[in-house]
C-alpha cells in the first residue's frame, strides 16, 4: 500500500510486450494507409522504427480489401472495369504513398547529375516528366498484368504483402542518405533490427507457402521477385545515391509488385 491506498499491480512483461507490438502494428497501418488507427499509440521513434516489421502484414490487410472489393464489383462489371476501380481504391486508401516515391525517385535519378542534385529533386513535391511517365507506365502495366491472371483476386490479395518485404531488406543492408531533419521516413529507416527483419520475412514466406496451394509457384515467384528487386534496385541506388531514401523504398514496393505479377 502507498499512503493508505492499494498499489496498482505492474503489468506483466508478456502483457507489456503484446501491448507494444499491438501499437507497433497500428502505427504501421497509420504510416502506410489512411485506415484509422484503432489503438492508442505511445509514439516514439523507437516504436516507429519497430513498426516496419508489420509492413507485409499491413500489405496483407490491404490485399484482403482489394480482393474483397474486386469480388464484389465483379457481380456487376467486367474484369477491366473492376481492376481499374480497385486501383483507384488502392491509390485512395494508401494516399498513393509508394507511387509518390516512385515518381520522385525516377525524377531525381533521371534528372540529377550529382548526388546533391538528385536528393534536391527528390525532395521537390512537384512531379516532372520522368515521374509522370513512370507512374502512367507502372499503373498501366499493373492493370494489364492483373487482367492476364486467371485468379485476379488472389493476385490482389498476396502481391501487396510480398512486395512490402523489399524495403525492409534495403533498410537492413544499406545506409540512409537524405537530410534526417526533413525526412518523414527517418524514424522508420534508422537502425532497423535484423531480428525483426527475419520475423517479417518468415511471416511473408508462410503467406507465400499457404497461398501456393491455390497459386502454384507463388513461393518461388515471390522469392525471386523480392531478391531481384532488392539486389538490382539496391545496387543502382548505391551507385547513384550511396544508399537509399524514403522515396526509393516506396519505389521498391511498386517494382517488386510488378515483377511478382510478371512472374505469376
C-alpha positions, 0 to 999 in steps of 0.5 A: 500500500502507498499512503493508505491506498492499494498499489496498482499491480505492474503489468506483466512483461508478456502483457507489456510486450503484446501491448507494444507490438499491438501499437507497433502494428497500428502505427504501421497501418497509420504510416502506410494507409489512411485506415484509422488507427484503432489503438492508442499509440505511445509514439516514439521513434523507437516504436516507429522504427519497430513498426516496419516489421508489420509492413507485409502484414499491413500489405496483407490487410490491404490485399484482403480489401482489394480482393474483397472489393474486386469480388464484389464489383465483379457481380456487376462489371467486367474484369477491366472495369473492376481492376481499374476501380480497385486501383483507384481504391488502392491509390485512395486508401494508401494516399498513393504513398509508394507511387509518390516515391516512385515518381520522385525517385525516377525524377531525381535519378533521371534528372540529377547529375550529382548526388546533391542534385538528385536528393534536391529533386527528390525532395521537390513535391512537384512531379516532372516528366520522368515521374509522370511517365513512370507512374502512367507506365507502372499503373498501366502495366499493373492493370494489364498484368492483373487482367492476364491472371486467371485468379485476379483476386488472389493476385490482389490479395498476396502481391501487396504483402510480398512486395512490402518485404523489399524495403525492409531488406534495403533498410537492413543492408544499406545506409540512409542518405537524405537530410534526417531533419526533413525526412518523414521516413527517418524514424522508420529507416534508422537502425532497423533490427535484423531480428525483426527483419527475419520475423517479417520475412518468415511471416511473408514466406508462410503467406507465400507457402499457404497461398501456393496451394491455390497459386502454384509457384507463388513461393518461388515467384515471390522469392525471386521477385523480392531478391531481384528487386532488392539486389538490382534496385539496391545496387543502382541506388548505391551507385547513384545515391550511396544508399537509399531514401524514403522515396526509393523504398516506396519505389521498391514496393511498386517494382517488386509488385510488378515483377511478382505479377510478371512472374505469376 
